[in-house]
Amino acid sequence: MEVLVTGGAGYIGSICVEQLLSQGHQVVVIDNLQEGHKEAVMQQATFYEGDYGDKSLLRTIFTQHRIEVVFHFAGETTIEFSMTNPTLYFHNNLVNGISLLNVMLDFRCKDIIFSSTAATFGEPEYLPVDEMHPQRPINAYGESKLMFEKVLEWYHRAYGLRFNIFRYFNAAGASERLGEDHIHESHLIPLVLKAALRERDKTKQESETKDFNPVRNLIYPKMLSIFGHDYETKDGTCIRDYIHVIDLAQAHILSIENLEKRPNANYNLGNGQGFSVLEVIETSKKITGIDIPYQFADRRPGDPAILIASSEKIKKELKWETKYRDLETIIKTAWEWHYKHPQGYTL
């Protein structure tokens, strides 16, 4: 099967490409490299650099390839930026998404797997969050994703589009070759591990009486910031559900065959258990053997206190199971990748 992956040079998209290729699929990637890296695109995939909302480029792709299904990962994802610049989110996550759908229909491609977000739920009314939970986003990021979910449903009714939607909380971890390297990093685990790398280098360089590498000082945070320590949680910091990126990718791939039986399905993906920011830091200290300094900062707008997902529906319907369940294993795979790539894919 020939699959188009939007955002296939990004963290989740690239690992999904890797998994698709390993299972014998042909893969075409489109990515504007705003947050992705060309080095993260597997050589066996065909790569097009550009915006996934560019209709001319999309028509070229669909003309030159027999695309049967689209895996849609591309879009704006940083929650705090969505609170100050919602225009960018509604344009990239909604308007560009509609352009993609329209070109798909022009070429009679009616299957799409959409990478949505648990941010569509907003503040949980109960835990764990299942698919029946009310969707009331508290940030523009979640709102833009929810709006596109609704577009998919209308396109299903009107045009016969088939879709599966995945909503997940915090993707984490790495494969042996590919890892998480955002230009504007906002995710906790890579920030914690980069802080550990900086402390390692600091100790090493101080012992060698050498100056810091100025490039690394720009990349690594000088001090890890924890946004908020007065939430109503066990230690005052936010609690999140972390899912390994390979488990997440496998769920997306399983859904290809599910489109025939369930052409407008949606699923939550997670471990069903949550860990606080401080627990992530302490676990990272144990794995890296490095004391990671941190400081408390003000809350970020749009951050719910607790997000934990229920994945019972996908386990029942698609027989999906997580391979990397515990936090230590998830962080260990991420650390192994960051340790081998201390400056990411570039520099």
PEWO-V810660 format. One record per helix or strand of 2 or more residues. SS is the DSSP state (helix for helix, strand for strand). FROM is the first residue (numbers start at 0). LEN is the number of residues. If there is no record, write none. Layout:
ss:SS from:FROM len:LEN
ss:SS from:FROM len:LEN
//
This chain:
ss:strand from:1 len:5
ss:helix from:10 len:12
ss:strand from:25 len:6
ss:helix from:37 len:3
ss:strand from:45 len:4
ss:helix from:54 len:10
ss:strand from:68 len:4
ss:helix from:78 len:6
ss:helix from:85 len:21
ss:strand from:110 len:5
ss:helix from:117 len:3
ss:helix from:139 len:20
ss:strand from:161 len:7
ss:strand from:169 len:3
ss:helix from:187 len:20
ss:helix from:213 len:6
ss:strand from:223 len:4
ss:strand from:238 len:2
ss:strand from:241 len:3
ss:helix from:244 len:17
ss:strand from:263 len:6
ss:strand from:274 len:2
ss:helix from:276 len:12
ss:strand from:293 len:4
ss:strand from:305 len:2
ss:helix from:311 len:7
ss:helix from:326 len:14
//
